[in-house]
Amino acid sequence: MKTKDLKNAIIEELENDESKAIECYNKFAEINSYETIFGMYELDDVVTGTTTEVLDSVMTGFNTNHNYFYCDGRGYWRSFDYIEDSDICLSELADYILENMEDFDDIEALEDEDED
């Protein structure tokens, strides 16, 4: 499979599997010292501080009914339900996965590539 086709297959796989996309992004974020994404069920364990500090760090539109949340690097908490509503660029993430395939053994598109 050509690199462009493989990249598109990775992007499609990540678009169709939110939890896999989050897991891959968090692996990428950890390696590169970026903020990770959390499930909303982790909110009480992750966000600490006084009520004022917490409210000052929340962006307008933060919704505890969303599935995921993260700190955007500027100190603001943001929430989202779908990967396309986050700041994650799947194209850049796919490039990173292609460059570091050995770290992403759960991507089916890469398994298909090994079989060719």
N, C-alpha and C positions, 0 to 999 in steps of 0.2 A: 504494500500500500504506500502511495506517495505521502510525503510529510504533510502536505496540505490536506489530503484526504484524511489522514490519521488525526490531524489537529481538529478537523471538522467533526470527526467521529467522537473525539474526546469531548468537544463542546456540546454536542448533541446528548451524549451520555450524562454530562453534568447538568444540562438543562432539564433532563427527564428524571433526575434523581437528586432532589434537594439535599438529602442527608449526606450523600456521597460528595456532592459539591462542597458542602460545609466542611466535611471531614478533610477533603483535599486542600481546601483553602486554609484550614487551621494548621495542617502540616506545613504548608508553604509559609504561613504567618509565623509559626514557631521558629522555623529555620532562619527566617529573615527578620526576626524581632519586630513583627507587626502585631497589632491587636487581633486577638482571636474572637470568634463568634461563639456565642453561647445559646443554648436552648432557653426559652423564657422560663422554664421550670427551675433554672439555676439563678434567677434574678436575686432572690434574697441572700444567696450565698456569695454572689459576686459583688453586688453594689453595697457599699458600706459608707457610713458617714452620718452626719446629722441630717435632719429633714431638709434644712436650708441648703446644705452642700449637695444633697442628692437632687433637689429640685433645680438648683442652679446648673447642674450638669446634664439636664434632660433637654433634648431638642423638642421644639413644638412638634406634635405629631407622634411622639413616643406612645406606643399602645401596648399595654400588657396583654392584650388579646392576640398579638402577633406571635409567631412561632419562635423568632430569633431576635437577638439583640447584640450589640457590640459598642465599644467606645471608639469613636471615629478618629482618634489620634489628635484631635484638637480638644479633647476632654469632654465631649458631648456624647451622651448615650443615645443611640438610634435603634429603632426596631423595624423589623420587616417580616413578611410572610414568605415572599418568593425571592429567589436569588437575583432576579432582574430588578428588584426594588432595592437592592443593596449597592454598595460601592464596589463590589467585586467585578472585575473585568474577566469574564470567562476566557476570552481570547488570550490575555496575558497569562492566566492560570494554566491554560492548555499549553502554551509555549514553555512554561516552567516545568510542567509535567513531562513534556517531550524531552527536555534537557536533563531531567532527573528521573527517568523511567524506573530505575531500580528502587526508588523510594515510594512508588505508587503501584504496588502489585494488585490493588483492588480495582483497577480500571480495566474493564472488559475489552475496550478497544485495543489496549496494549497487548492483552492476551491473544487477541486475534492476529496482531502483528507478528507475535512470536511463532504462530503456526504457519505463516507464509514462507 
